[in-house]
Structure formats: C-alpha cells, structure tokens
Amino acid sequence: MTQPPAGSGSGAFGAPEAPDAVPVCPRHPNTAAYTRCQRCGRPACPRCQIPASVGFQCVDCVAAERKTNPTLPTRSSLGMTTGAAAQGRPVVTIGIIAICCLVWLGQLASDALYRDVSFVAVFARDEPWRYLTSGFAHDTGTPMHLLFNMMALYFMGQYLEPLIGRVRFGALYLLSVLGGSVVYQIMTAPSSQLDLLTSGWVTPLVGASGGVFGLFLAVVVFNRRLGREIGPMMTMIAINVVIGFTASNVAWQAHLGGAVAGAVGALVLYALRRRPVAMQASALGALAVALIAAAYVDFSVVGVSWPHIVG
C-alpha cells in the first residue's frame, strides 16, 4: 500500500482537510491558497509561489532543489532571474542613496554643482545629462527633501530590488527619473518666446521624487500581478499626491511623469519576465528613446531656447 506524497491533501500543518475546507498556505495559515505546488501538492499562497516551467512550485520545494543543485538560477516570485539580489543587500538602492548624499554634500560646498546637475529645460537640449542627474540632486535649503526621498527610496528598494533584480531595479529608477524630467518639460513649456522667462523651463528641478514615484507604481503593478496587498501602497501614493498639490515648490508634473514611466516599465518587465534579459533591456531602452524623442519634439514645437533670448 502506497502513501500519498508528503503534504498532499493536507491542511496547513499536515492534518487532513475537511471536504469543504478552504485550503490555506502552510507558511501563512491565515491566507487562502487555491494553487498547489506542482512538486509536493501543498497549497501555496501568492507570496510563496515560484513560477516553474509548468505552473508553480512552493518556496520550500525550490529551496530544497537549490540545495542539491547550487547552480540553479535564482528566481523571484515573479519568475525573473535575480541572482545575488534575491538574498543579499539591496546594493543598487544603497548605491543610489550614497550618490544622492554625496551630491548633496557637494552642492553645499559648491553652488556650481547645483547649476550643472539640476534639470533646467531650456539648457537640456544641449546638455541632455540633466534629464538624469537631476534625480540625484536635492534642495540644500531643505534637508528634509533629501531625507524623505531617501527613506522612501530605501523602503521601495529593499522590496523591489530582490523581486526584480539589481540591474532591472536600477534601470527602472533611471527610466522613472527620465520620465519625470520629460513630462515636467512638456507640461511647463512656454506658449511663446515671450513667456519663456516666466515658465517652468527656467526653473531648476532637482530631487529623486520622480524616480521614487516610479517605484511606487512599480510596486503596485507587481503586487497586483502577484495577488498581494496594494492598499498600504495606494495610501502612501495618495498622501504624496496631496502633498504634491498642496505644498509649495513641488513639481507635481515630475511626480506624474515618474509614476507613469515606472508603471509602464513595470508592465513591460512583467510581460517579458520569462524572456531573455536582452529582450527586457531592449524594451526598456525603447521606452527611454521614446521619452527622449518626445522631449526633442517638444523643443521643436515650442521653437525657443535660451541662446535665442540672451544671444
């Protein structure tokens, strides 16, 4: 007489399930789990499901297989290969925070650094690095600007970076910063050359907020796909949206652009999660090219630039 596989047809702690009982996850007994592991047959909630070539496997089975086969690629619950990021520190997140802090200290030492890295749309056509460098600079007159952005970045990074991998996380942050700068440029464009000096095109834009908002929306996209809770993240986004519209000197346009770019980037990564990394990189690169093209089309439509005013 043969016995059923371990855990097959059993509840959270190996006890037989009642015929009409709702299956629950062994790791999270308060969570209903209607999907079963393809290997052991136990129920697995969305947090414990690892995509396999067919269906899902639970985290315990994947961990056991990795012990016997250390060369097995590390995959997150999204099915993306994440390598050392799955278990290690959020290295890219910490790196971005370190760069932002160093740039802020550099700004305190030299006003020239602020002028060189901030996003000023009227200069951006000839100095395109500003689209990205502005995401690493902050207002030196308001230390809380840096502190709040870095706190939000760390909280998002320690969750997202292991989920999607270090390179994808860094690319998603840069794409969101780029989207924030481009949308700010388009939405604050002057209607004529006479309006240039009073438009947002001559106002320096700094801050990681565009990138952070992109990460906010990326978490929402991925959690929705994984069946995870998004209520707390939506609350955080709502609070930041209110602050963006009520506080002074806040570029809500950059927040909007970063959020849209981050959401679209996350949707692309999820759609291509089982595709080669090169294809994912090409798709994100295409999004970046589209944003840059939109910015330069905007320059053509407006038809004004700083040299036309001072020259």
SEVOKOL-541029 format. One record per residue (C-alpha): chain; y negated, x, z negated. Coordinates in pm, 1 decimal, padded with zeros to 6 digits. Layout:
<atoms>
   dovo         c2         c1         c3
      A          Y          X          Z
...
</atoms>
This chain:
<atoms>
   dovo         c2         c1         c3
      A    00000.0    00000.0    00000.0
      A   -00330.2    00149.0    00107.9
      A   -00656.6    00123.5   -00081.0
      A   -00988.8    00033.2    00081.6
      A   -01242.8    00314.9    00128.0
      A   -01439.3    00404.2   -00183.9
      A   -01721.8    00161.8   -00234.0
      A   -01602.1   -00074.9    00039.5
      A   -01657.8   -00436.4   -00058.0
      A   -01802.5   -00334.6   -00390.9
      A   -02128.1   -00401.7   -00566.6
      A   -02386.0   -00159.3   -00696.0
      A   -02151.0    00002.2   -00946.8
      A   -01814.7   -00036.8   -00775.9
      A   -01742.0   -00383.2   -00916.5
      A   -01603.1   -00639.7   -00670.4
      A   -01868.4   -00858.7   -00515.8
      A   -01858.3   -01232.0   -00555.0
      A   -01806.4   -01408.7   -00220.5
      A   -02166.2   -01532.8   -00208.1
      A   -02330.4   -01239.8   -00390.1
      A   -02627.1   -01071.3   -00227.9
      A   -02531.7   -00709.1   -00157.0
      A   -02752.1   -00456.5   -00335.5
      A   -02817.9   -00088.5   -00287.2
      A   -02617.5    00139.0   -00521.5
      A   -02923.7    00359.5   -00573.2
      A   -03166.1    00068.9   -00611.4
      A   -02975.3   -00219.0   -00776.4
      A   -03277.8   -00449.2   -00763.4
      A   -03304.5   -00421.8   -00384.3
      A   -03102.3   -00639.7   -00149.1
      A   -02922.7   -00437.4    00117.7
      A   -02765.7   -00615.7    00414.5
      A   -02697.1   -00298.2    00615.0
      A   -02385.3   -00096.8    00531.6
      A   -02324.2    00273.6    00575.7
      A   -02112.1    00349.5    00881.4
      A   -01905.8    00602.5    00683.8
      A   -01844.5    00465.5    00333.4
      A   -01923.5    00098.1    00392.2
      A   -02155.8    00066.0    00092.4
      A   -02478.3   -00136.4    00123.9
      A   -02788.0    00075.6    00180.3
      A   -03149.0   -00038.0    00145.3
      A   -03413.6    00082.6    00395.3
      A   -03507.5    00372.7    00165.0
      A   -03150.1    00501.3    00164.7
      A   -03069.8    00461.0    00534.4
      A   -03049.2    00767.0    00759.7
      A   -03020.7    00684.1    01132.3
      A   -02695.6    00807.2    01284.9
      A   -02575.1    00820.0    01645.5
      A   -02440.0    00470.7    01581.4
      A   -02603.0    00259.0    01311.8
      A   -02699.3    00411.7    00977.1
      A   -02546.4    00631.2    00711.2
      A   -02644.2    00633.8    00345.9
      A   -02820.9    00931.4    00190.8
      A   -02513.5    01018.5   -00018.9
      A   -02285.9    01049.8    00283.8
      A   -02541.9    01256.7    00472.2
      A   -02587.6    01484.3    00169.1
      A   -02210.2    01528.6    00135.6
      A   -02177.7    01613.7    00504.4
      A   -02459.7    01866.2    00481.6
      A   -02278.9    02048.7    00201.1
      A   -01978.4    02103.8    00426.9
      A   -02192.6    02171.3    00734.4
      A   -02515.0    02352.4    00633.1
      A   -02625.0    02389.0    00997.9
      A   -02653.1    02011.5    01034.2
      A   -03013.8    01925.7    01136.4
      A   -03216.6    01771.5    00855.0
      A   -03331.8    01422.4    00946.9
      A   -03563.8    01187.6    00762.8
      A   -03510.6    00815.6    00718.8
      A   -03699.5    00772.9    01047.5
      A   -03433.0    00974.8    01226.2
      A   -03671.8    01264.5    01301.9
      A   -03562.8    01624.1    01253.5
      A   -03786.3    01760.3    00978.0
      A   -03630.2    02094.1    00884.8
      A   -03752.3    02252.7    00561.8
      A   -04024.3    01988.0    00522.5
      A   -03764.5    01737.2    00402.7
      A   -03705.3    01923.4    00076.3
      A   -03989.5    02175.5    00047.0
      A   -04354.3    02152.1   -00047.1
      A   -04599.9    01980.0    00188.5
      A   -04712.2    02315.4    00325.9
      A   -04935.0    02180.4    00603.9
      A   -05104.2    01937.5    00365.7
      A   -05177.6    02215.6    00118.6
      A   -05297.6    02436.3    00404.4
      A   -05545.6    02174.2    00527.2
      A   -05675.4    02124.5    00173.8
      A   -05716.0    02501.3    00129.9
      A   -05908.5    02531.9    00457.9
      A   -06138.1    02243.4    00362.4
      A   -06212.6    02402.1    00024.4
      A   -06279.6    02743.5    00179.3
      A   -06509.6    02592.7    00440.8
      A   -06696.0    02403.3    00167.3
      A   -06748.2    02726.9   -00024.8
      A   -06861.4    02892.4    00296.9
      A   -07113.5    02614.9    00350.1
      A   -07255.4    02680.8    00003.5
      A   -07302.4    03045.0    00099.4
      A   -07448.1    02982.1    00443.4
      A   -07618.8    02679.1    00596.9
      A   -07537.2    02824.2    00936.5
      A   -07168.4    02741.8    00889.4
      A   -07250.7    02373.9    00837.0
      A   -07457.3    02372.4    01155.4
      A   -07180.8    02542.2    01352.5
      A   -06884.4    02325.0    01248.4
      A   -07033.5    01977.2    01196.0
      A   -06995.5    01722.1    01472.7
      A   -07325.3    01664.9    01649.3
      A   -07255.0    01461.6    01960.8
      A   -07547.5    01597.5    02157.2
      A   -07405.2    01950.1    02124.8
      A   -07038.2    01857.5    02162.5
      A   -07026.6    01865.3    02542.6
      A   -07093.0    02239.7    02543.3
      A   -06937.4    02307.0    02201.4
      A   -06617.2    02095.4    02203.9
      A   -06466.8    02261.8    01895.9
      A   -06693.5    02037.4    01689.5
      A   -06463.1    01742.0    01756.8
      A   -06204.1    01904.7    01526.4
      A   -06391.9    02146.1    01299.9
      A   -06594.4    01860.2    01150.8
      A   -06271.3    01735.7    00990.3
      A   -06260.4    02047.4    00771.0
      A   -06623.8    02043.8    00652.5
      A   -06782.1    01828.2    00380.9
      A   -07119.3    01744.3    00235.1
      A   -07209.1    02020.2   -00012.1
      A   -07461.6    01794.2   -00182.8
      A   -07185.5    01553.6   -00286.7
      A   -06881.4    01736.7   -00431.3
      A   -06705.1    01402.5   -00478.2
      A   -06695.2    01371.0   -00098.6
      A   -06461.1    01670.4   -00086.5
      A   -06268.8    01572.0   -00399.1
      A   -06187.5    01215.4   -00293.0
      A   -06086.5    01318.7    00058.5
      A   -05861.3    01596.9   -00069.1
      A   -05694.8    01367.5   -00323.1
      A   -05624.3    01107.8   -00055.3
      A   -05502.2    01376.5    00183.6
      A   -05260.6    01515.4   -00074.8
      A   -05117.9    01174.5   -00164.1
      A   -05064.7    01089.1    00202.9
      A   -04933.0    01432.7    00288.8
      A   -04668.8    01456.8    00018.9
      A   -04520.9    01133.0    00152.3
      A   -04573.3    01169.8    00527.1
      A   -04502.3    01538.5    00580.5
      A   -04137.0    01521.5    00460.9
      A   -04095.6    01197.1    00655.1
      A   -04207.8    01319.9    00997.8
      A   -04204.8    01699.1    00966.8
      A   -04475.9    01960.5    00931.5
      A   -04575.6    02004.9    01293.9
      A   -04593.3    01631.2    01362.1
      A   -04796.4    01578.0    01045.7
      A   -05047.9    01846.4    01143.7
      A   -05072.7    01706.4    01495.9
      A   -05124.2    01353.9    01364.2
      A   -05405.0    01470.5    01135.0
      A   -05584.3    01655.5    01416.7
      A   -05540.6    01360.3    01653.1
      A   -05697.1    01131.1    01391.7
      A   -05991.8    01367.9    01336.7
      A   -06043.3    01384.3    01713.2
      A   -06027.5    01005.8    01740.3
      A   -06283.8    00969.0    01462.3
      A   -06530.2    01204.1    01631.4
      A   -06491.2    01046.6    01974.6
      A   -06528.5    00687.5    01853.4
      A   -06831.7    00787.1    01644.2
      A   -06988.1    00943.1    01953.5
      A   -06921.8    00637.6    02169.8
      A   -07036.9    00380.6    01913.4
      A   -07358.8    00565.0    01823.7
      A   -07456.1    00659.3    02178.7
      A   -07825.5    00607.5    02263.6
      A   -07910.1    00337.8    02514.1
      A   -08160.5    00565.7    02686.8
      A   -08306.0    00914.4    02672.7
      A   -08598.1    00781.3    02468.3
      A   -08359.2    00663.6    02195.5
      A   -08176.6    00994.5    02166.4
      A   -08369.9    01136.2    01872.4
      A   -08314.4    00822.3    01663.5
      A   -07946.3    00778.5    01748.7
      A   -07634.3    00897.8    01574.0
      A   -07598.7    01167.8    01838.4
      A   -07833.8    01398.7    01648.2
      A   -07689.6    01321.1    01302.8
      A   -07432.7    01577.8    01181.6
      A   -07093.2    01428.6    01098.2
      A   -06859.0    01602.4    00853.1
      A   -06557.0    01504.2    00648.3
      A   -06181.9    01459.6    00658.7
      A   -06217.1    01081.4    00633.5
      A   -06126.0    01019.7    00997.2
      A   -05805.7    01218.6    00952.5
      A   -05729.2    01051.4    00619.2
      A   -05774.1    00702.7    00765.4
      A   -05538.9    00800.3    01045.8
      A   -05277.8    00899.2    00787.8
      A   -05334.9    00570.4    00600.6
      A   -05248.9    00371.2    00911.4
      A   -04957.9    00601.8    00998.3
      A   -04801.0    00525.1    00659.6
      A   -04842.4    00152.5    00727.2
      A   -04678.9    00184.8    01070.6
      A   -04381.7    00388.4    00947.1
      A   -04326.9    00178.3    00634.9
      A   -04329.1   -00140.8    00840.8
      A   -04063.8    00006.0    01069.2
      A   -03855.9    00112.2    00768.4
      A   -03891.8   -00219.4    00588.3
      A   -04077.3   -00057.1    00298.9
      A   -04362.0   -00196.0    00090.1
      A   -04707.6   -00173.3    00251.2
      A   -04907.6   -00383.1    00002.4
      A   -05044.3   -00091.3   -00204.9
      A   -05146.9    00098.2    00109.0
      A   -05322.0   -00206.8    00253.9
      A   -05510.3   -00244.8   -00074.9
      A   -05620.9    00119.8   -00059.6
      A   -05734.5    00076.5    00300.4
      A   -05928.3   -00239.4    00212.0
      A   -06108.0   -00060.7   -00073.1
      A   -06205.0    00227.0    00154.7
      A   -06323.4   -00012.2    00425.8
      A   -06550.8   -00186.0    00175.9
      A   -06688.2    00149.7    00060.9
      A   -06745.3    00249.0    00422.2
      A   -06961.4   -00055.3    00489.7
      A   -07149.7   -00065.9    00159.5
      A   -07213.1    00299.9    00069.6
      A   -07497.7    00490.2    00230.0
      A   -07447.9    00780.4    00472.0
      A   -07089.1    00680.3    00551.3
      A   -06982.2    00692.6    00917.0
      A   -06754.2    00389.8    00933.1
      A   -06722.1    00445.3    01307.9
      A   -06534.4    00770.2    01240.6
      A   -06308.6    00589.0    00993.3
      A   -06230.5    00327.7    01257.7
      A   -06161.9    00585.2    01527.6
      A   -05938.7    00790.4    01299.8
      A   -05744.3    00483.3    01190.6
      A   -05680.2    00367.7    01547.1
      A   -05580.0    00717.0    01664.2
      A   -05347.3    00762.3    01366.2
      A   -05183.4    00422.7    01418.2
      A   -05130.0    00479.4    01790.8
      A   -04998.8    00830.2    01726.0
      A   -04755.1    00696.4    01466.1
      A   -04632.1    00424.7    01702.9
      A   -04572.6    00687.1    01972.0
      A   -04382.9    00913.8    01731.9
      A   -04167.3    00625.3    01612.4
      A   -04090.5    00511.5    01967.7
      A   -03987.5    00867.7    02061.9
      A   -03818.8    00954.2    01731.2
      A   -03481.4    01018.5    01898.7
      A   -03632.1    01202.4    02194.9
      A   -03678.4    01581.0    02227.2
      A   -03966.0    01734.2    02034.5
      A   -04121.2    01847.9    02362.5
      A   -04148.9    01486.6    02475.7
      A   -04313.3    01386.1    02146.6
      A   -04559.7    01675.0    02177.7
      A   -04640.7    01580.1    02536.1
      A   -04708.9    01219.7    02435.1
      A   -04944.4    01318.8    02153.4
      A   -05109.4    01569.0    02386.8
      A   -05164.8    01292.2    02640.9
      A   -05336.8    01083.2    02373.7
      A   -05563.9    01376.8    02287.3
      A   -05650.4    01428.8    02655.2
      A   -05731.7    01057.3    02688.3
      A   -05970.2    01079.2    02391.3
      A   -06142.8    01388.3    02531.1
      A   -06173.8    01220.1    02870.8
      A   -06332.1    00915.2    02705.1
      A   -06586.2    01141.0    02533.9
      A   -06686.7    01310.5    02857.1
      A   -06707.0    00979.8    03040.9
      A   -06943.9    00869.4    02764.8
      A   -07162.9    01174.6    02833.1
      A   -07175.7    01077.3    03199.3
      A   -07260.6    00715.3    03124.1
      A   -07536.6    00799.9    02877.3
      A   -07668.4    01072.9    03101.9
      A   -07861.2    01260.3    02833.0
      A   -07804.0    01579.9    02635.7
      A   -08006.2    01796.5    02404.0
      A   -08115.7    02052.0    02666.6
      A   -08281.2    01769.9    02860.5
      A   -08501.2    01697.3    02559.9
      A   -08600.1    02045.6    02441.7
      A   -08598.9    02216.6    02780.0
</atoms>
